[in-house]
C-alpha cells in the first residue's frame, strides 16, 4: 500500500514517445553509395600527391588541376554517403501496359506500420497480480475502467482525465472483476466476498448489489444486453437479469474449479467459459433453462492448463479463439457449432488475454514468462506480424478502444500501457452508432 501512497494512479509514467517511423538521433551510412577504393587512395597515395602539388603550385597550375579533377571525377570530398538518389526507372514494357501495372500496384495493400513501443504509459499502483481475475475494461463511451486494489478508477480516453468510481470496504474487497454494460454508462464490479455491485458511472451512484448466487469471489463478468453473466471461484456461472427484483434467471454448472474467463458471442446466442480446470465450455442461450441446470453445448478439454483468454471472431460468427496458461501455452481455434478444433498454435509462453482486430483479420495475444510481450498474429496463417515488449511482468489484462485501433494492457509491473497496434480504419465510420440495448430502461444513456 505504500507504493500507492507515493504514486498517483493513472498518471503519466513518463513522457510519451514521439510517434515517428524515423530514428532521428543517429546516422546510418549507405554502403552501396560508398567508394572504398577511392577512400583508400585518398587516405594514402592521394595525400602524398596533394602535398607535392601544394609545394610547387602556381595559379595556372592550380586551375589546370581543378579542371582535370572535375573531368576525371576526382573532386569528391565525401567518403561516407548517407543518402543516394535512386536511379531513374527504366521503361521495360510498352506504354500501353504501364496503366494496367499502375492499377495492379494500387490494388496491393501496403504493409501497415506497427509502432514497436507503447504510445502512453500510466501508473497502476496496487493492481492485483492474479492470473484468474479480470480487472480492465474499455466501455463504448470511450472510458477505461481499471481496478487497483480496492478502488475502481475511470480514465476518460477523450480528455485524459481520471476519476474514482468507488473504493470497496476492506471486508468485501479487493475488486476481482470489472465489465462495462453495452451502453457505456453502467459498470459491473465483482468482489472478493462473492457480491457484484452495479454502478452508474455518470452519477457515481450504486444502483444495486447482486448477492446470494455465488459462494466465493467473482472473477469474471460478461454482459449480454440486460443479462449480466457472472463466473465464480465456486465453478458456477449465473445469468442475472438486472431489470428484475430476483435477478438469477439461469445457472450453468460444468466447471469444477474457478471460472476465470467469460465471453458472449457477437449474436448473444452462445457463451464461452474458461476455467482453472483446463476446460472450455460453450453454452447455447436458446436451450437455457430457468428451473434446472443448463447442459453445455460443447465441452472442450484439449487445453492442459487454465483457460482465461477467450475471444469470439468478429468476422466469422462461429469461430472462437482460446488461450492456455503456463502449462499449455497454446492458442486454439474452435468451430462453435461442431465443437471441432480447427488449429492449435504453440506460442511458447503463458497466454493471458486475446483480442481480435475489428478492422483486419488479425489476433492480438498477451503473454507472461519469459518475454511478457504482446504478439500480433495474421489470421488464419498465424504468422507473427509484430512482438511488442515493454512490460516487465506478465501482461494479464487487455482491453480494446471502441474504434478498435488502440489496445490498453495492464500487467503485474503496475503499469497501464496503450498500443496503437491495430492501426486506423481505412474509412472512418461517420454514421451514427447503433443504439445499444439498455440494461436499465428507466435511466437515460449518455452519448
FIMI-204266 format. One line per field, with one value per residue (C-alpha): residue number from 1; residue in three letters; x, y, z. Coordinates in Angstrom, 2 decimals, decimal comma, m for minus. Each point is the difference from the previous one (the first is absolute). Example, Ala and Ser with C-alpha at 12.3 -4.5 7.8 and 13.67 -1.06 7.14 Angstrom:
num: [1;2]
residuo: [ALA;SER]
xx: [12,30;1,37]
yy: [m4,50;3,44]
zz: [7,80;m0,66]
% end
This chain:
num: [1;2;3;4;5;6;7;8;9;10;11;12;13;14;15;16;17;18;19;20;21;22;23;24;25;26;27;28;29;30;31;32;33;34;35;36;37;38;39;40;41;42;43;44;45;46;47;48;49;50;51;52;53;54;55;56;57;58;59;60;61;62;63;64;65;66;67;68;69;70;71;72;73;74;75;76;77;78;79;80;81;82;83;84;85;86;87;88;89;90;91;92;93;94;95;96;97;98;99;100;101;102;103;104;105;106;107;108;109;110;111;112;113;114;115;116;117;118;119;120;121;122;123;124;125;126;127;128;129;130;131;132;133;134;135;136;137;138;139;140;141;142;143;144;145;146;147;148;149;150;151;152;153;154;155;156;157;158;159;160;161;162;163;164;165;166;167;168;169;170;171;172;173;174;175;176;177;178;179;180;181;182;183;184;185;186;187;188;189;190;191;192;193;194;195;196;197;198;199;200;201;202;203;204;205;206;207;208;209;210;211;212;213;214;215;216;217;218;219;220;221;222;223;224;225;226;227;228;229;230;231;232;233;234;235;236;237;238;239;240;241;242;243;244;245;246;247;248;249;250;251;252;253;254;255;256;257;258;259;260;261;262;263;264;265;266;267;268;269;270;271;272;273;274;275;276;277;278;279;280;281;282;283;284;285;286;287;288;289;290;291;292;293;294;295;296;297;298;299;300;301;302;303;304;305;306;307;308;309;310;311;312;313;314;315;316;317;318;319;320;321;322;323;324;325;326;327;328;329;330;331;332;333;334;335;336;337;338;339;340;341;342;343;344;345;346;347;348;349;350;351;352;353;354;355;356;357;358;359;360;361;362;363;364;365;366;367;368;369;370;371;372;373;374;375;376;377;378;379;380;381;382;383;384;385;386;387;388;389;390;391;392;393;394;395;396;397;398;399;400;401;402;403;404;405;406;407;408;409;410;411;412;413;414;415;416;417;418;419;420;421;422;423;424;425;426;427;428;429;430;431;432;433;434;435;436;437;438;439;440;441;442;443;444;445;446;447]
residuo: [UNK;UNK;UNK;UNK;UNK;UNK;UNK;UNK;UNK;UNK;UNK;UNK;UNK;UNK;UNK;UNK;UNK;UNK;UNK;UNK;UNK;UNK;UNK;UNK;UNK;UNK;UNK;UNK;UNK;UNK;UNK;UNK;UNK;UNK;UNK;UNK;UNK;UNK;UNK;UNK;UNK;UNK;UNK;UNK;UNK;UNK;UNK;UNK;UNK;UNK;UNK;UNK;UNK;UNK;UNK;UNK;UNK;UNK;UNK;UNK;UNK;UNK;UNK;UNK;UNK;UNK;UNK;UNK;UNK;UNK;UNK;UNK;UNK;UNK;UNK;UNK;UNK;UNK;UNK;UNK;UNK;UNK;UNK;UNK;UNK;UNK;UNK;UNK;UNK;UNK;UNK;UNK;UNK;UNK;UNK;UNK;UNK;UNK;UNK;UNK;UNK;UNK;UNK;UNK;UNK;UNK;UNK;UNK;UNK;UNK;UNK;UNK;UNK;UNK;UNK;UNK;UNK;UNK;UNK;UNK;UNK;UNK;UNK;UNK;UNK;UNK;UNK;UNK;UNK;UNK;UNK;UNK;UNK;UNK;UNK;UNK;UNK;UNK;UNK;UNK;UNK;UNK;UNK;UNK;UNK;UNK;UNK;UNK;UNK;UNK;UNK;UNK;UNK;UNK;UNK;UNK;UNK;UNK;UNK;UNK;UNK;UNK;UNK;UNK;UNK;UNK;UNK;UNK;UNK;UNK;UNK;UNK;UNK;UNK;UNK;UNK;UNK;UNK;UNK;UNK;UNK;UNK;UNK;UNK;UNK;UNK;UNK;UNK;UNK;UNK;UNK;UNK;UNK;UNK;UNK;UNK;UNK;UNK;UNK;UNK;UNK;UNK;UNK;UNK;UNK;UNK;UNK;UNK;UNK;UNK;UNK;UNK;UNK;UNK;UNK;UNK;UNK;UNK;UNK;UNK;UNK;UNK;UNK;UNK;UNK;UNK;UNK;UNK;UNK;UNK;UNK;UNK;UNK;UNK;UNK;UNK;UNK;UNK;UNK;UNK;UNK;UNK;UNK;UNK;UNK;UNK;UNK;UNK;UNK;UNK;UNK;UNK;UNK;UNK;UNK;UNK;UNK;UNK;UNK;UNK;UNK;UNK;UNK;UNK;UNK;UNK;UNK;UNK;UNK;UNK;UNK;UNK;UNK;UNK;UNK;UNK;UNK;UNK;UNK;UNK;UNK;UNK;UNK;UNK;UNK;UNK;UNK;UNK;UNK;UNK;UNK;UNK;UNK;UNK;UNK;UNK;UNK;UNK;UNK;UNK;UNK;UNK;UNK;UNK;UNK;UNK;UNK;UNK;UNK;UNK;UNK;UNK;UNK;UNK;UNK;UNK;UNK;UNK;UNK;UNK;UNK;UNK;UNK;UNK;UNK;UNK;UNK;UNK;UNK;UNK;UNK;UNK;UNK;UNK;UNK;UNK;UNK;UNK;UNK;UNK;UNK;UNK;UNK;UNK;UNK;UNK;UNK;UNK;UNK;UNK;UNK;UNK;UNK;UNK;UNK;UNK;UNK;UNK;UNK;UNK;UNK;UNK;UNK;UNK;UNK;UNK;UNK;UNK;UNK;UNK;UNK;UNK;UNK;UNK;UNK;UNK;UNK;UNK;UNK;UNK;UNK;UNK;UNK;UNK;UNK;UNK;UNK;UNK;UNK;UNK;UNK;UNK;UNK;UNK;UNK;UNK;UNK;UNK;UNK;UNK;UNK;UNK;UNK;UNK;UNK;UNK;UNK;UNK;UNK;UNK;UNK;UNK;UNK;UNK;UNK;UNK;UNK;UNK;UNK;UNK;UNK;UNK;UNK;UNK;UNK;UNK;UNK;UNK;UNK;UNK;UNK;UNK;UNK;UNK;UNK;UNK;UNK;UNK;UNK;UNK;UNK;UNK;UNK;UNK;UNK;UNK;UNK]
xx: [0,00;2,98;0,61;m3,56;0,52;3,09;m1,34;m3,13;m2,16;m0,33;2,56;2,61;2,78;2,36;m0,21;m1,60;2,28;m0,25;m2,04;2,55;1,24;3,46;2,71;1,35;2,80;2,46;1,26;0,21;2,47;m1,09;2,73;m1,19;0,71;3,58;3,20;2,44;2,77;0,02;m0,17;3,11;1,83;m0,95;1,30;3,32;1,41;m2,39;1,31;3,62;m0,90;m1,91;2,97;2,30;m2,46;m0,34;3,75;0,50;m3,40;m0,67;m3,34;m0,05;1,05;m2,63;m2,74;1,14;m0,02;m3,57;m1,26;1,70;m1,47;m3,52;0,49;1,35;m2,59;2,77;m1,39;m2,02;0,08;m2,23;1,03;m3,13;m3,33;m3,13;m2,49;0,15;m2,66;m1,71;0,65;m2,68;m2,40;0,52;m3,12;0,26;m3,51;m1,85;m1,94;m3,29;0,73;1,08;m3,54;m1,05;3,15;m0,71;m3,53;1,37;2,47;m2,76;m2,10;2,81;m0,46;3,17;1,34;m1,31;2,49;m0,29;1,68;2,26;m0,35;m3,01;m1,52;m0,64;0,71;m2,01;0,75;m2,22;1,12;m1,44;m1,44;m0,61;2,43;m2,40;m0,36;m3,63;m1,43;m1,29;0,78;m0,04;m2,76;m0,54;m3,61;m1,87;0,04;3,83;0,60;2,46;m0,79;2,79;m0,02;3,04;m0,26;m3,29;m0,63;m1,54;1,35;m1,43;2,32;m1,71;1,96;m1,47;1,19;2,66;m1,71;m0,16;m2,76;m0,65;m3,20;0,03;2,26;m1,23;0,00;2,90;m2,20;m1,66;2,97;2,21;m1,71;0,31;m1,70;m1,41;m2,11;m1,84;m3,61;m0,63;m1,25;3,43;m1,55;m0,68;2,77;m0,03;2,56;0,70;1,33;2,09;m2,95;m2,19;m2,10;m0,40;m0,74;m1,63;1,03;m1,12;3,25;m1,71;m1,38;2,52;m2,96;m0,34;m3,20;m0,15;1,94;m0,35;0,62;m0,94;0,91;3,69;1,77;3,41;1,68;m1,34;2,97;m1,73;m2,91;m1,67;m2,97;m2,56;m2,41;m1,89;1,42;3,12;1,82;2,25;2,64;1,27;2,73;m2,74;m0,11;m3,50;m1,14;m3,14;m2,13;m1,45;m2,82;0,83;m3,48;m1,88;m0,11;1,20;2,71;1,20;m1,61;2,42;2,85;2,67;1,87;2,85;3,28;1,54;2,32;0,01;m1,58;2,63;m1,25;m3,45;m0,90;m3,32;0,03;m0,88;m3,52;m0,55;m1,07;3,11;2,08;3,60;1,40;3,54;1,08;2,90;m1,03;1,55;m3,46;m1,82;m3,79;m2,27;m3,58;m2,99;m2,43;m2,93;0,10;0,54;m2,33;m1,15;m1,28;2,90;3,72;0,72;2,04;2,98;0,01;3,71;2,57;3,53;2,77;3,06;1,74;2,42;m0,07;m2,46;m1,92;m0,63;0,53;m3,15;m0,90;m2,85;0,95;m1,77;0,04;m0,86;m2,88;0,72;3,77;1,33;3,65;1,23;3,36;1,55;2,07;3,61;m0,25;m1,70;1,21;m2,20;m2,62;m2,74;m2,77;m3,42;m3,09;m2,68;m2,72;1,79;2,48;2,88;3,51;1,05;3,59;2,42;3,06;2,75;0,88;2,86;m1,38;m3,05;m2,99;m1,73;m2,38;m1,23;m1,51;m1,14;0,47;m3,28;1,49;2,40;0,28;2,44;0,18;1,93;1,18;1,63;2,47;1,87;3,41;2,49;m0,48;m3,20;m0,83;m2,98;0,04;m1,96;m0,96;m1,33;m3,04;m0,35;3,70;1,00;3,14;1,42;m0,40;1,51;1,20;m0,49;2,14;0,20;m1,77;2,30;m2,64;m2,68;m2,57;m3,13;m2,64;m0,81;m2,84;m0,83;m1,13;m3,50;1,44;2,11;3,34;1,60;0,64;0,58;2,03;0,52;2,61;1,33;2,74;m2,63;m0,13;m2,82;1,26;m1,77;0,99;m0,99;0,14;m3,07;0,51;m2,61;m3,05;0,18;m3,36;m0,95;m3,49;m1,89;m3,42;m1,86;0,83;m2,49;m2,32;1,00;m2,60;m0,35;0,53;m2,08;m3,03;m0,71;3,46;1,04;3,17;2,84;1,34]
yy: [0,00;2,30;0,07;1,19;2,90;1,19;m0,48;1,61;m2,51;0,40;2,79;0,11;m2,43;1,91;2,34;m1,73;m0,84;1,91;m1,88;m0,14;m2,72;1,58;m0,18;3,54;m0,21;m2,08;m0,32;m3,31;0,04;m1,47;m2,47;m0,20;3,72;m0,15;m0,26;m1,89;m0,15;3,76;0,40;m2,16;1,96;3,32;m1,10;m1,34;0,90;2,87;1,99;m0,31;1,39;2,86;0,97;0,05;2,10;2,50;0,35;1,02;1,50;2,99;1,65;m1,37;m3,48;0,04;0,95;m2,78;m2,52;0,91;m0,29;m3,36;m1,21;0,96;m1,73;m3,19;0,11;0,29;2,99;m2,09;1,29;m2,54;m3,56;m1,09;0,51;0,12;0,38;m0,87;0,86;m2,94;m0,49;1,09;m2,88;m1,79;m0,63;m3,70;m0,38;2,00;2,97;m1,80;m2,44;2,63;1,01;m3,57;m0,50;3,24;m1,16;m3,34;1,68;2,21;m3,05;m1,57;1,14;1,54;m1,60;1,84;1,69;m1,41;2,08;m2,22;2,05;1,09;3,39;0,82;m1,53;0,66;m1,06;m2,77;m0,45;m2,88;m1,85;m3,59;m2,37;m2,95;m2,00;m0,97;3,53;2,50;3,54;2,10;0,95;2,75;1,16;1,14;3,61;m0,04;m0,26;m2,53;m1,67;m1,55;m1,52;0,76;m1,88;1,01;3,02;0,30;2,89;1,40;1,50;2,03;m0,68;3,08;2,50;m1,96;0,75;m2,47;m0,46;m2,44;m2,02;m1,92;m1,32;m3,33;m0,74;m2,09;m2,95;m0,16;0,64;0,02;0,47;m3,23;0,86;2,93;0,29;2,82;m0,41;0,51;3,55;1,16;1,56;m2,83;m2,18;m3,27;m0,53;m3,53;m0,36;m2,38;m0,69;m1,50;3,16;2,03;3,74;1,95;3,64;2,98;1,64;3,28;0,69;m2,09;m1,75;m3,64;m1,43;m3,44;m2,93;m3,56;m2,57;m3,49;m1,62;m0,74;m1,46;1,60;2,73;1,05;0,13;0,30;2,02;0,29;2,11;m1,16;2,94;0,09;m3,36;0,13;m3,35;m0,63;m2,69;m0,96;m1,88;m2,48;m1,13;1,38;2,23;2,06;2,08;3,03;2,05;3,37;1,43;m2,22;m0,32;m3,65;0,19;m3,64;m1,47;m2,80;m1,94;m1,84;m2,76;m1,87;1,41;m1,67;2,92;3,81;1,54;2,50;0,84;0,90;1,35;0,26;m0,39;2,98;m1,33;m0,47;m3,61;m1,84;0,38;m1,22;m0,71;m0,94;m1,38;m0,92;m3,62;0,41;m0,34;2,24;m0,21;1,42;0,61;0,76;2,69;m1,53;m3,15;1,77;m1,17;1,99;m2,92;m2,41;0,08;0,69;m2,57;1,28;m0,12;m0,98;m1,00;0,61;m1,70;0,33;2,72;m1,21;3,12;2,62;1,81;3,67;1,47;m0,21;1,98;m0,37;0,86;3,15;m1,05;m3,72;m0,53;m3,60;0,41;0,07;0,52;m1,24;0,24;m2,28;0,88;m0,74;m3,78;0,19;3,15;m0,65;2,02;m2,25;0,76;m1,67;m0,37;0,78;m1,77;m3,36;0,29;m0,90;1,35;1,73;0,87;0,08;2,28;m0,29;3,56;m1,01;1,84;0,39;1,48;2,56;1,79;0,03;2,77;m0,08;3,06;1,65;1,23;m2,72;m3,79;0,15;m1,33;1,52;m2,12;1,05;m2,19;m0,72;m1,58;0,40;3,10;1,49;1,14;0,72;m1,97;0,96;m2,92;m0,07;m2,25;m2,74;m0,50;0,89;1,70;2,39;3,59;1,71;m0,61;2,93;0,09;2,45;m1,66;m1,59;m2,36;m2,22;1,95;m1,22;2,39;1,53;2,22;1,52;3,53;0,43;0,87;m3,16;1,74;0,28;m2,76;0,58;m2,57;m0,28;m2,18;m0,99;2,62;2,59;1,78;0,56;0,30;1,12;m1,48;1,23;m3,58;m0,39;3,19;2,44;m1,24;0,74;1,69;1,87;m1,06;3,25;m1,61;0,25;m2,85;m2,79;0,44;m2,47;m1,85;1,64;m2,06;2,56;1,25;2,83;1,60;2,26;m0,86;2,51;0,48]
zz: [0,00;0,49;m3,75;m0,54;2,39;m1,84;m3,51;m1,39;m1,91;m3,78;m0,29;m2,76;0,81;m2,27;m2,99;m2,97;m2,86;m3,26;m2,52;m2,76;m2,29;m0,19;2,60;m0,30;2,53;m2,02;m3,58;m1,82;m2,94;m3,30;m1,03;m3,61;m0,47;1,32;m2,07;2,23;m2,69;m0,33;3,75;0,40;m2,71;1,59;3,37;m1,31;m3,43;m0,63;2,93;m1,22;m3,41;1,56;2,18;m3,05;m2,01;2,82;0,21;m3,67;m0,71;m2,19;m0,88;m3,53;1,12;2,78;m2,49;m2,34;2,89;1,01;m3,58;m0,38;3,29;m1,10;m3,35;1,62;2,85;2,59;1,92;2,43;3,55;1,77;0,73;1,89;m1,76;2,13;m2,85;m3,67;m2,54;m1,68;m3,68;m2,44;m0,77;m3,29;m2,10;m0,86;m1,38;m2,66;1,33;m0,59;2,83;2,52;0,99;0,80;2,09;1,83;0,77;1,24;2,34;1,41;0,83;2,07;3,61;1,48;3,17;3,05;2,28;3,53;2,74;2,10;3,18;2,04;m0,82;3,64;3,40;3,18;3,56;1,37;3,62;2,05;m2,99;1,10;m1,73;m0,31;m3,22;0,75;0,35;m2,60;1,15;m3,19;m2,46;m2,60;m0,38;m3,10;1,32;m0,30;3,75;1,37;3,33;2,04;3,48;2,15;3,27;1,62;m2,27;m3,48;m2,09;m3,23;m2,61;m2,73;m3,19;m1,73;2,62;1,89;3,32;2,86;2,58;2,81;m0,27;3,27;2,76;1,34;3,74;1,27;0,98;m3,45;m2,28;m1,81;m3,37;m1,99;m3,32;m1,94;m3,17;m1,82;m1,08;m3,75;0,63;1,22;3,07;2,44;1,34;1,96;2,76;1,29;3,54;2,05;2,37;m2,82;m0,56;m3,19;0,08;m2,84;m0,39;m2,05;m1,12;m0,98;3,46;2,01;1,60;0,99;m1,48;1,58;1,43;m1,31;2,72;1,00;m3,32;0,56;3,01;m0,66;m2,01;m3,41;m2,36;m3,38;m1,40;m3,42;m1,12;m2,54;m0,36;3,34;1,13;2,18;0,07;3,00;0,52;3,43;1,78;0,93;m3,67;m0,53;m2,86;0,64;m2,36;1,80;m1,52;1,58;m0,76;2,43;3,78;0,11;m2,64;m0,28;m3,14;m1,01;1,56;m2,01;1,84;m1,65;1,33;3,04;0,80;m0,31;m3,10;m1,16;m3,51;m1,35;m3,46;m1,85;m3,78;m2,18;m0,57;3,73;m0,59;1,17;3,15;0,32;3,45;1,03;3,33;2,23;m0,68;m3,51;m1,59;m2,48;m0,18;m2,70;1,18;m2,22;1,19;m1,86;2,12;3,32;2,71;2,99;2,08;m0,46;m0,67;m3,66;m1,91;m1,97;m3,80;m0,18;2,60;m1,34;1,95;m2,27;2,06;2,68;2,20;1,22;m2,75;0,64;m3,50;m2,16;m3,13;m2,49;m3,58;m1,29;m3,67;0,40;2,39;1,00;0,57;3,57;1,01;3,38;1,76;2,61;3,07;0,87;m0,31;m3,42;m1,87;m3,05;m1,87;m1,31;m2,49;0,20;m2,13;2,59;m2,00;m0,23;2,88;m2,33;0,67;m3,22;0,93;2,93;0,15;2,61;1,08;2,31;3,04;2,23;m1,89;2,24;m2,37;m3,62;m2,14;m3,62;m2,19;m1,00;m3,28;m1,21;0,11;2,88;3,56;2,91;2,91;3,28;1,82;3,19;0,58;m1,62;m2,19;1,47;m3,52;m2,22;m3,25;m3,12;m2,26;m3,54;m0,27;m1,19;m0,85;3,61;m1,26;2,60;m1,18;3,06;3,53;2,37;3,13;2,87;2,90;2,57;1,44;m1,52;m2,02;1,75;m1,35;m3,41;m1,19;m3,39;m0,78;m1,50;m3,43;0,11;m0,60;3,44;2,53;3,70;1,91;3,74;1,69;3,36;m0,46;1,06;m3,36;m2,47;m3,59;m3,17;m3,38;m3,45;m1,25;m2,22;m2,04;m1,26;m1,93;m3,72;0,01;3,15;0,94;0,16;0,26;3,28;2,40;0,40;2,93;2,69;2,01;3,37;3,13;1,93;m1,91;2,46;m0,29;m2,86;m1,87;m0,31;m3,49]
% end
